[in-house]
Amino acid sequence: MHMKIGIITDIHENVQMLREAFRLASVHKCDEIVCLGDIAGFDQRFYTVNTGRSARTCLEMVRSNCRWIVPGNHDLFAAGRIPSYTNGFKYPDMWFEMNAMERKNAAHGKVWCYDGDAPNDLVEDDRLFIKSLPEYVTLSFNGIASLFSHYIYPDFTGSTTQYLKRNYQLHGLWEFMNLQKVKYSFSGHSHNHFAGIAYKGRGFFLQAIHSVPLQSFNLGDEMLMILLPPLAGEKGRSGFSIIDLDRMKLDIIAVNTA
């Protein structure tokens, strides 16, 4: 069965880029689309002022076009939801009522404190929907199971400040994938220009994830983890990804609204 699965991640309230991604999904005849989170979260330190930004509009578009949705760390914060994995950090009871400086002081650098996030336009129904989302999904296409999450096991939502870079840090992921009988893991969160790849049976101790500056590559038969580029990145750093199950390839298409 010939099937194409589109993947979007890290939208950050950018309505224009999201609209263009869905247009590309139609052009490339995607059968279904997965959203890997961070629909909300307009960090004023990294993004230019965008008067058309809207977390609510983006969420409505995602709900209308994506069959599967998992939340990112910015979504959880916008919805007032504590992630299941905290890497030992105990969130204060008043975490969501604290101001940015209070959260920063309490976090001690262990979890994101969202001091740059601008106010969003989500309403209570939107927040309830985000609170209902699973932190990850496992899906099987053509007999091959894949794991989809905002970031890498065990920090599925990317809520801690720990980025996994060394080979030994991925041992838990490979064990989890074995238990789930999953061959591929797809995530976002890292905001890299190119896809980042890690293979179970390869890699160096000091660097597990390797940047792959290609627009299309074979998924192959090995167990692997792939970090996908963001939809709303800096100039020249935005992408929409497609899994082509007939060719067993991942295609990354640059998204540009200029």
C-alpha positions in Angstrom: 0.0 0.0 0.0 1.5 3.3 -1.1 1.3 5.8 1.7 2.8 9.2 2.6 2.8 10.5 6.1 3.5 14.2 6.6 5.2 15.4 9.8 5.2 19.0 11.2 6.9 20.1 14.4 7.7 23.3 16.2 5.2 25.7 14.7 5.4 28.3 17.4 2.2 30.2 16.4 3.4 30.9 12.9 0.1 30.8 10.9 1.7 31.5 7.5 4.3 28.7 7.7 1.7 26.3 8.9 -0.7 27.2 6.1 2.2 26.6 3.6 3.0 23.3 5.2 -0.5 22.0 4.7 -0.5 23.3 1.1 2.7 21.3 0.6 1.1 18.2 2.2 -1.7 18.5 -0.4 0.7 19.0 -3.3 2.8 16.0 -2.3 -0.4 13.9 -1.7 0.2 13.1 2.0 -2.4 10.6 3.2 -2.1 11.6 6.9 -0.2 14.2 8.9 1.4 13.9 12.4 2.0 17.0 14.5 5.0 16.7 17.0 4.1 19.7 19.1 5.1 23.2 20.1 2.1 24.6 18.3 2.2 27.5 20.9 5.2 29.3 22.3 6.3 32.5 20.6 9.6 33.2 22.2 10.4 36.9 21.6 14.1 36.3 21.9 14.2 34.1 18.8 11.4 35.2 16.6 10.8 38.5 14.9 7.5 40.3 15.6 4.8 38.6 13.7 1.4 40.4 13.9 -0.3 37.4 12.3 0.8 34.9 14.9 -1.9 33.0 16.7 -1.6 29.9 18.9 -5.3 29.4 18.7 -5.5 29.6 14.9 -2.6 27.2 14.6 -4.2 24.8 17.0 -7.5 24.9 15.1 -5.6 24.2 11.8 -3.6 21.4 13.4 -6.8 19.8 14.8 -8.5 20.1 11.3 -5.6 18.7 9.3 -3.6 16.3 11.6 -4.8 12.9 12.5 -2.3 12.5 15.4 -1.0 15.3 17.7 1.4 15.2 20.6 2.3 18.2 22.7 5.6 20.0 23.0 7.0 21.7 26.1 5.7 25.1 25.1 2.2 23.6 24.6 2.2 22.1 28.1 3.3 25.4 29.6 0.6 27.3 27.7 -2.0 24.8 28.9 -0.9 24.7 32.5 0.1 21.0 32.4 3.0 19.4 34.2 5.0 16.9 32.0 5.3 13.2 33.2 9.1 13.3 33.1 10.9 16.0 35.1 14.4 14.5 35.6 13.9 14.7 39.3 12.7 18.3 39.4 9.7 18.9 41.6 7.5 21.6 40.1 6.2 24.1 42.7 2.5 24.1 43.3 2.3 27.7 42.1 4.5 27.2 39.0 2.0 28.5 36.5 1.2 31.5 38.7 4.8 32.5 39.1 6.4 35.3 37.1 9.3 34.5 34.7 12.0 35.4 37.3 10.4 33.4 40.0 10.2 30.3 37.7 13.9 30.9 36.6 15.0 31.0 40.2 13.0 27.9 41.1 14.1 25.9 38.1 17.9 26.0 38.8 18.5 25.4 35.1 16.8 21.9 35.2 13.6 22.7 33.3 12.6 25.4 30.9 11.0 28.4 32.5 9.6 30.2 29.4 10.8 33.6 30.3 10.8 34.7 26.7 7.3 33.5 25.7 4.8 36.2 24.7 1.2 35.9 25.9 -0.9 33.6 23.7 -4.6 33.7 22.6 -5.6 30.2 23.6 -8.9 29.8 25.3 -10.0 27.3 28.0 -11.2 24.7 25.5 -7.8 24.9 23.7 -6.0 24.3 27.0 -8.3 21.4 27.9 -7.6 19.8 24.5 -3.8 20.1 25.0 -4.1 18.6 28.4 -5.9 15.6 26.9 -3.1 14.8 24.4 -0.8 11.8 24.7 2.9 12.6 25.2 3.8 10.1 22.4 2.1 7.8 19.9 3.3 4.6 18.3 1.9 4.0 14.9 2.3 1.1 12.5 2.3 1.6 8.7 2.9 -1.3 6.3 3.8 -3.4 9.2 6.6 -1.0 10.4 6.0 0.6 13.8 7.3 4.1 14.5 7.4 6.3 17.6 6.4 10.0 17.4 7.0 12.5 20.1 8.2 16.1 20.6 11.5 15.0 21.9 13.5 11.9 22.8 12.6 9.3 25.5 12.3 9.7 28.4 11.7 13.4 28.0 9.0 13.0 25.4 7.8 16.7 25.7 11.2 18.3 25.8 10.4 20.0 29.1 13.8 19.5 30.8 16.9 21.5 29.6 18.9 18.3 29.0 19.6 17.7 25.3 20.8 14.2 24.5 24.0 14.3 22.6 26.2 11.3 23.7 25.8 7.8 22.6 25.2 6.4 26.1 22.3 8.8 26.7 20.3 7.0 24.0 20.4 3.6 25.7 17.1 4.1 27.4 15.5 5.1 24.0 16.7 1.9 22.3 15.4 -0.2 25.2 12.0 1.6 25.1 11.8 1.1 21.3 12.6 -2.6 21.8 9.8 -3.0 24.3 7.4 -1.2 22.0 8.6 -3.2 19.0 9.3 0.1 17.2 11.9 0.5 14.4 11.9 4.3 13.9 11.6 7.3 16.4 10.7 10.7 15.0 11.0 13.9 17.1 11.5 17.6 16.8 12.4 20.2 19.5 16.1 20.6 18.6 15.5 23.3 15.9 18.4 22.1 13.8 18.6 23.1 10.1 19.1 19.5 9.0 17.8 16.2 10.2 19.7 14.7 13.1 20.2 10.9 12.9 21.2 8.3 15.5 21.5 4.6 14.7 21.2 2.0 17.5 24.3 0.0 16.4 26.5 2.9 15.5 27.8 6.2 16.8 30.7 7.5 18.8 30.8 7.9 22.5 31.0 11.7 22.3 28.5 12.2 19.5 25.4 10.1 19.1 23.3 12.4 16.8 24.8 13.3 13.4 23.5 16.0 11.2 22.5 14.9 7.7 22.5 17.7 5.2 20.3 15.9 2.7 16.7 16.6 1.5 16.0 12.9 1.0 17.5 9.7 2.4 16.6 6.0 2.9 15.3 5.0 6.3 16.8 1.5 5.9 16.4 -1.6 8.1 18.3 -0.5 11.2 16.6 0.9 14.3 17.1 4.7 14.2 16.1 8.0 15.8 15.5 11.1 13.7 15.3 14.7 14.9 13.4 16.7 12.3 13.8 20.4 11.5 11.3 23.0 12.7 8.5 24.5 10.7 9.0 27.9 12.2 12.7 28.3 12.4 15.0 31.2 11.6 15.4 32.2 8.0 16.4 29.2 5.9 15.8 26.8 8.8 12.2 25.7 8.2 11.1 22.3 7.0 8.1 20.0 6.4 8.9 16.2 6.5 7.3 13.3 4.6 7.7 9.6 5.2 7.2 7.9 1.8 6.4 4.3 2.8 6.5 3.0 -0.8 10.2 4.1 -1.2 11.0 3.9 2.5 12.5 7.4 2.4 12.2 10.5 4.4 11.9 13.7 2.4 12.5 17.1 4.0 11.0 20.0 2.0 12.0 23.5 2.7 9.1 25.8 3.6 9.2 29.4 2.6 6.4 31.9 2.6 8.4 34.8 1.1 
